[in-house]
Amino acid sequence: MKTFLGQPILPKTLAILYLCHYDHENKTLTMLNEIQYENTFYCLEAYANVPNPESQMASGKDKAAFEKELIALHANLNDPLWVAEYSEYL
């Protein structure tokens, strides 16, 4: 499995934080960077404290739960309707 930017997911990764930019004019979400975490709490703390409301995160209590959430997040990020509606929350 790979990240949204095509990097391999490390074996101990249980959470990932995507730093993004939302273009309100074109209704597009661009991934700027991604950070993998072995500890879900550290990822949640980074997500909560990053001054970037467009950021996205996926995590899980184990590898299977993490991969399920990440697949769902990637599906949303590839869905133009979801991305367009996302601006309502920003």
N, C-alpha and C positions, 0 to 999 in steps of 0.2 A: 504494500500500500504506500501511496505517496501523498505529500501535502498538496495543497491547492496550487502551489508554485512549482510542483514537480520534484521536490526533494524527497529522498527516502525518509520514512518515519523510523526513528531509532527504536531498537527493541524495547527499551524501558519507558518509552514515552506513553503517558496516560492523559496528557492534555496538550493543547496547542492554542496559541494566541495569534490571530492574524491582525496585523495593523493595516488598516484600510483607509482609503479616501473615497468619499461619496461625492459624485458630481451631480448636483441637484438639477442642473440645466439639461444634461443628457441622461439623467437617471441611470448612472452606471456606478458600480462599486469596483475599485481597483485595489488589489492587494499590494501593499508596499513592502511588507516584511512579515516574517513568521518566526515564532519562537516556540520550541518544543520544551515540554516540562515533564519530568518524571514524577513530580509532586503536584497533584491537582490543586492543593491549597495555594501554592506559590503562583500558579497560573491564574487562579481566581483573584488573588491579591493584585497581581499585575494588571489584570483586566479591569478591576475596580478602580485602580489608581492611575491608569494611563489617561492623559487628557486628550482622548481621541474617541468620541462617541460612536464612530463608525466601526470600531474594532469588533471582531467576532471571536468567539472561543468555543471549543469543544473539549469535553473531558469525560472521564468515566472512572468508576471505582475499580475496574479491571480492563484488560486489553479488549475484550469482546464488547463491553459497554462503550468504551472510548471509540472503537472503530464504527460501531453502529451510529453513534452521535455524529462522528466526523463525516460519514457517508451522507447522513441527512443534511448536515450543514453544506457540504459540497453540492448536493442537489439543489438546495436553495440558492446558493451563490451562482449556479448555472441557469437559474430560472429568471428570465428577464421580468416577468410579472412580479415575482417575489422581490427582486431588487428594486423595481419601481415603487412598490408599495412600502418598502423599507423606509423611504424618505419621510413617511408619516410619523415615524418614531424618533426621528432625529431632530 
